[in-house]
Amino acid sequence: MSGPTSIAQILPENYRFLQQHVYSQAGIVLEEDKDYLFETRLAPIVRQLGLGTINELCEFIQTNRRIDVGHQVVEAMTTNETYFFRDPAQYDAIRNVLLPRLMEERRDTRRLRFWSAAASTGQEAYSLAMLLIESGLSGWDIQILGTDFSSKVLDRARSGNYQQIEVNRGLPAALLVRYFHRVDSQWQLSDAVRKMVDFESIDLRASLRALGPFDLVFCRNVMIYFDTETKKKIMKELHGTLFRGGWLLLGGVETAFGFEESFDRQSMGSATAYIAR
Ligand SMILES: C[S@@+](CC[C@H](N)C(=O)[O-])C[C@H]1O[C@@H](n2cnc3c(N)ncnc32)[C@H](O)[C@@H]1O
């Protein structure tokens, strides 16, 4: 049980400060009663700064105006969970429906553009890159953009270096053998796949239209952290980044409900694609 000097004994005003800080910096809504989350995620920062409690950390950020520490707090409070070929039905739909159409429509320019809009440590963008090579598109002019709010996860994504536990999640053994090589206890993704993806730090609440137009945008498992207003704004911007007929793929529990005027909803097996009107 937490004692009075526990790292997690957060004063109500500091709890509110943390909620507001994370909301203003990343748009992420942290509900009440998340003390345990603050404790596990912020304890390493408290220790690293030689402080004793999360309350001291809040005071430290406010009195020293340490933007870097403030940013570290937001990154720590962000969920970065991801894995290769997450939601395989969506990759099946890309392989079986989207790519055959694009290969026909773009046979002259042979140019395709994709965006992984909350890329985290890169597995989503790299899964797509491997899928494109496997689908015979390696001779095409392909650009995949991977973006995230957090520069920490993007550094990892750029490295293309994954731990055993990460390649065990979702990556077919044949693709591990074909596109990775072992470096000590890690797996290094081949340069051929890495160079297909550019990673950039972008906040989804920014103006996004200039990034497009894309044939496909992944924006998965991030909208769940935003409030309705933020979601609406982002959905509008995402629509503006897509070619007409381009696909938006959301996470399993996310929907484009309320955007029927902008997107046609199409089911493909157990996957759902939102197709830009
Ligand atoms: C749970 S991960 C999802 C990763 C991947 N899309 C997937 O579905 O496997 C959510 C990511 O969204 C990023 N994120 C959170 N708020 C963001 C914002 N305002 N702008 C851009 N990225 C944000 C986080 O840094 C995190 O890496």
The ligand as a Gaussian input file, in Angstrom:
#p B3LYP/6-31G(d) Opt

LIG

0 1
 C       -0.393000       2.748000     -29.378000
 S        0.743000       3.498000     -30.482000
 C        0.085000       2.926000     -32.028000
 C        1.179000       2.422000     -32.961000
 C        0.688000       1.838000     -34.282000
 N       -0.092000       2.801000     -35.025000
 C       -0.112000       0.573000     -34.062000
 O       -1.345000       0.617000     -34.171000
 O        0.476000      -0.475000     -33.804000
 C        0.206000       5.201000     -30.405000
 C        1.273000       6.194000     -30.868000
 O        0.647000       7.460000     -31.049000
 C        1.579000       8.468000     -30.716000
 N        0.872000       9.724000     -30.418000
 C        0.151000      10.035000     -29.298000
 N       -0.315000      11.291000     -29.379000
 C        0.097000      11.782000     -30.568000
 C       -0.069000      13.028000     -31.225000
 N       -0.769000      14.043000     -30.686000
 N        0.503000      13.186000     -32.441000
 C        1.221000      12.175000     -33.010000
 N        1.408000      10.979000     -32.433000
 C        0.863000      10.779000     -31.230000
 C        2.323000       7.893000     -29.521000
 O        3.583000       8.507000     -29.354000
 C        2.400000       6.405000     -29.865000
 O        3.635000       6.066000     -30.439000

